[in-house]
Amino acid sequence: MAVTVNEGRTGASVIVEPSPPRVRVLGNREFRGLTLAQFTSECGDQIAAIAISLLVYGRSNSPLLAAATYAVTYVPWVVGSMLLSPLTDRYPRRLAMLVCDACRAVVIGILALMSTIHSAPIGLLIALVLVSSFFSPPFASARGATLPDLFETGPPYVRAVAISRIMQQVDQVFGFALGGLVVAAVSPQGALGIDAVSFMLSFVLLATHLRERPVADARPLRPMAMLRQVGPDLAIVWKHPVRRTLLGFTAASLLFLIAPDGLAVVYSRQHGHGAVAAGILAASQPCGIALGAWLFIKFVPTRSQSRYLLPLGTLGAAILALTALVPPVWLTCLLWMASGMCQCFVVATIAAYNVVTERSIRGRANGLAAASIAVTQGLGFVLWGTVADFGGAAAGVAFAGIAGLVVIAVARYLWPYDVIDDAWARLAGAQERRA
């Protein structure tokens, strides 16, 4: 957990409609370009994440600062999910994505150059990572809002969204594993340069494959009105018992489940391993998340999913606590992958969260959910990185697991079982109507 807090991580059900002919999603040139751009930029991001974490830890020998390189990437999602993403409705979305890619390429290029100067302050390097990350929320928002423009509503659009969500996990696994190899083959500085090139390649793919479309909302932009709306939106989410429970449980769980993402590099280095082992460790939990989500959706009936939320959270935390035994890296990979598989409940909670949220407020509710999760994930990086500063990476992950067991115990005591079961009944009913 790594976290990251945009299009969501819910499962998608294919809507069967006999009348329209089947559309080959990847046969759409615009979607193909959008998908290739997503693959290149997301893989580049994961390569850069491994590189900058290794670079900072190598210079500072501080697990906290290494974890901070991950934590700062979540800060923009707190602000961006609520304030920056709406900008993509007021400007052409293709232009918004191109500007974001160009700016990220420039900032990461500067970061790559600055990282070659050994006397460059670590704070400056982390600040450049933060600046680059501010372009991610509006890019993700523009990309997600563009998909409905590429396909008519129905099966093609659903398949396109499903492909995009699968790609997010595949990119994370592939990017982390490849990142370790790239850093080992070249250097952290070279890996950052590759990330800058990936944004340039994404820019070219978008410029050559996407066509310009009109602005979605031509009304004048009123920043103060957007700020004033945050409070009422929070009240809408928090006063609803199901939304409050699901969002609170998911955010609190990810506070401790994110620990391996921020400490994989440190754990590898403290065990005498290099960039390749760090990349494999970092990829283990996302790999488990992808596998667990697939198994959970495929084999657990929707109406029964709610009864597994608390047990899965408990099991995931208990597995992380086993890191206290300081197992070898290969065994730690298996443990963290198993913990990632237990995070499959997040897919179900967000699906139910969307079903119980009215369509008219769903966009704002999802933005607030993304911001809340980003806050807890960022706090998790800092908190467990601080523990690792004193006791080592194994202690940081183990304490996260123990804290998780306490959180789940409190959640079990406060859990509104009847209300949650009713939400999953509605989710099952919605899926049955689409089938």
N, C-alpha and C positions, 0 to 999 in steps of 0.2 A: 501496500500500500503505500503501493504507492499510492494514492488518490490521485478527478483532477478534477479535482470540479462546472454544460453546454446543451447537446441534443438529448441528454438523458441516457440512462442505462436500462431502460425497461425492455422486456421482451416484446416482440411484435407478432400478432396473429395474422396469417394470410386470409384475406377476405375472398371467398369463392363466389364468383359471379359468372354464370354460364354464358351470358350473352357476349361480352367483349372478347376479342381474340387475345391470346396470351402475348404479352409484350416482353421482349428480351431487354432487360434493364441495362445491361452493359453494352447493348447495341446502340444506346443513346450516346451520341458523341459528347454532348455536354456533361452528362453524368460520368462518362469514362474519364474525361479530363479532370473533373472535380475529384473523383476517386483517386486517380494517380497523384494529384496534387496533395490530397490528404495523406497518402502513403509516404510520399517523399518528405513532407514537412514534419509529420509525426515521428517517423523513424529518425529524422535528423534531430528532433527535440530530445529523444531518448538517448541518442549517442552523446549529445551535448550535456545531458544531465549526469551521465557517468563521468564524462571528461571533467566538468567543472567541480564535481564532488571530489574526485581524485586529486585534482589540482589544489583545491582549497585544503583538503586534509593533509596532503603532502607538505604544504607550506606552513600550516598552523598546528598540525597534529592534534586538532580539536574536533571531536565528534560533533559538538554543538554547531560549530561553524559549517562542517560538512553537511549536517542536516538542514542548516539554515538555507543552503543553496536550493534545497527542495521547497522549504517552507515559503520563501519569498514568491515562488511561482503561483502560490495559492492566494496571495493578497489581492492581485487584480481581479480574481473571480468574485471576491466579496463585493468590491465596488462595481466591477464590470457587469456582473449578472443583473444588477439592479439599475445602474446608471448609464453604462457605456453601450450595452447591447441594444437599447432602444434607438440608438443613433443609426443603426442599420436600416431602420424603417424610414428615416428621413433623408438618406442618401442612396444612390444606386448601389445595389449590393455587390455587383461585380467590381465596381470602383472601390468599395470598402475593403473587399478581400485583397485587391491588388495593392492598395495603400498599406494594409497591414503586413503583407508579405514583404514589400519593399522596405518598410521601416524595420522589420525584424531582421532582414538580411544585413542592413546597415549596422544596427546595434550589435548583432552577434559578430559581425566582421570586426567592429571596434573592440569587442571583448576578446576576440582571438588575438588581435594585435597587442592589446594591453597585457594579455596573459603571458606574452613572451618577455615582458619586462619583469624581472624577478622582484624588483623593488616596488612594483605596483601594489598599493594597499589592497588587502583582501576585501575590505568594505567596498571599495570601488568596483571590484569584480562582481560582488553580490548585487550591488546597485544596478549594474548593467543588466544582469539577469532579470532583476525586477522590472526595469524599463521595457525590456523585450517582452516580458510576460503580459504587459498591459495591452498588447495588441491581440492577444489570444481570444479574450471573450467576444469582442466585436466580430472577429473573423469567424469564430464558431457560430455566432448568432446569424451572421449573414449567410454562411454556408447552409445552416439548417433551414433558414427561410427561403433559400433558393430551390431546395429540392421539390417543393410542391409546384414550382413554376416549370419544372422539367417534365413532369408527368401529370396525367389526369388522376383525380382521386380514385382509389381502388387498389387492386393488387399490385400494379407496377410501383406505385408510390410506397406501399408497405414494404415491398421487396427492396426498394432502394434504401429505405431507412434501416431495414434489417442488415443489409450489406454494410452500411456505414458504421453501424454499432459493432458488428463483428470485426470490422477493420480496425476499430479503435483498440480492441484488446490484442489483435494480431500484431499491430504496429508496435504496441508497447512491449510485448514479448520479444518480437524480432529486433526492435530497436535497442533494447537493453542488452540482449545477447550479442548483437553485432557491435554495439558500443564498446563492450569489453575487448573484442577482437581488434577494433579500429584503434583504440587507445594503445593497446599493446603493440600494434604494428607500426603506428606512426608516433603520436604523442597527444596529450590532452589538447595542446594548441592546435594541432592538425585536425583533431576531431571537431573542435569548435569551428574551424574553417569549413569543414564538410557540412556542418549545420547551416552556416551562412549560404553555402552553395545550394543546399536543399530548398531554402526559401526562394532563392532566385529561380530554381527549376520550377517550383510551385507557381511562381509569378508567371513564368512563360506558359505553363500548361493552362492556367486560368485565362490568360490573355488570348491564347490561340483557340481555346475550346468553348469558352462561355461567350454568349452574346449579351449585349447591353439590354437592360430592361428598364421601364419607367420606375420612378421612385414610388414606393408603396404608400407613403404618407407625406403629402406635400404641405401639410400644415407647418407653420413656423415653429421652430424648436424653442421650448420654454424650460430651461434647466431648473428654475426654482419650482415650477409646477411638478417636475419629475421628483425633486427632492421631497416636496410636501406629500407626495403620494406614498412614500415608503412606509410611513407610520400606519395609515389605514390598511395597506396591503399586509403588513405584519399582523394586524389585528384579525384580518379575514382568515389568515392561515391558522393563527394560534387559538382562536376561539372555537374552532371546529375540533371536536375530540379525536376523531380518526386522524385528521391531518396532523394535529399536534403530537399524537402518539407515534405515528409512523415516522414523521420527520425527526422528532426528538430521539427515538430509538436508533434510527439510521445514523444520525450525526454523532450521537454518543458512542455508538459501536465503532465507527470509523476513527474516533479519537485514539483508540488503542490498536485497532487492526492495521493502521497506517505505519506502525513502528518499523517493520522490516524494510519498507521502501526507503526511509531516510537513513537507515543504519547498515544497509547491505555493503556499501563500499567500505565503511569502517570495520565491520565484522571481518570482511575478507582480508583487509590489510593487517588487522590485529592477529590473524591466524597465519600471517606470512605469505599470503597469496597476492596476486597482482590483478591487473585489469580484467583479464578473461574470467576469473572466478567471481570478481565483483559483478560483472555483467550477467553471469548466469544466476547468481544469487538474487540480483535485482529483478530478473525476469521470472523467477520461480513463483512469486505470489500472483502477478498478473496471469500467468499461465494457469494457475489453480482457479482463479476467478472465472476465466473463460470456460474452462472445463466444467467447473461446478455449476455455473449458470446454465450451460447446455444440458447437463444431466438433470438438474432440478426442474427445468421447464419441460423436459421430455418425459420424465418418469414420475413426477409428483403431480397428481391431479390438482387443478387450481383450487377446488374447494377445500383441499387438505393442506394447502401450503401454509396457512396462518399458524397451524399448530407446531411448525418446525422453526419458526422465527427465533424464539428464545433458546431452544436446544442448540441450534446452529451457532448462534452468537456465543453461547457458553463453551461449546466445543472448540470454536476458533480461538477464543481467549485461552483456554486450557492448553492448546497446542503451542501457542506462543510462549506460555509460561515454561514449557519444557526447554526453552533456549537457555534457561538458567544452568542446565547441565553442561553448557558450552560444548555442544557436539561438533564433530568435524564438518567442514563446509558442505560435503556431499550430503550428509544427513540433515544438515540445516536446510538445504535446498528442498528436500522432501518434506520436512516439517512445515516450512513456510508455504510450500505449494498446497499442502493439506489445509493449512489455515486459510489460504486464499479460496479454496473450494468451499469452505464454510461461509464465505461472504456471498454466496449465491442468493442469500435471502434479500440482499439489497435490490436485486432485479424485481423480486416480488413486491417489496414494500413500495417501490416507486411506481410500479404498475397500479397497485391499489390506490396510492396517493392520487394518481391522475384520474382514476375512475370516480373517486368520491369528490373530485373538484369540478365545479361547474365550468363549462367550456369558456364562458365569458371572462373568467379570472385565471384560467389555467396557465397562461403565459407568465403572468406576474407571480403566481404561486410557485411555478417551477423555477423562476429566477430567484425567488427568496429561498427555496429549498437548496439550490445550487450554492448560494451565498452562505447559508448556514453550514452546509457540509464542508465548504472550503475553509470556513473559520475553524471548525473542529480539527480538520486535517492539518491545517497550518499550525495550530496549537500543539497537535500531537508531535509534529516534527521537532518543534522547539522543546517540548517537555521531555520527550524520550532522548533527544540529543543531549539535554542537560544531564539526565541521569547517566548516560553513556560517558559524559565527560568525567564523571567521578568513579564509575564502576565498570566501564567498558561497554562495548556494543551488546554483548550477551545480556548484561544486566539491564540495559535500556529496553530491549525487546521483552525480557522476562517480566520486568516490572509493568510493562504495558499489558501483558497477559493477565497478571494478577489484578491490576486495576480494572481490566475488562470483566473479570469474574465478579468484582464488587458491583460494577455498573449493571451487569445483567441481573444480579441478585435483587438490586433495588427495582429494576424494571419489572421483574417477575412479581414483586410485591404490589406494584402500582398498576399492573397490566389490566386494561379493560377488556376482558376476554369476549364478552358478548358483542361489544361494539366492533371489535376487530373481526370476529367471525362473520358478522353481518357485512362488513366491507368486502371480505373475500367472496361471500355469496354474490354480491353485486358484481365483482370482478369476473367470477365464473359465468354469471348471466350475460354480461357484456360480451364475453368471448363466444358463448354459445349462439348469441344472436348474429355474430359476424360469420360464424361457421356455415 
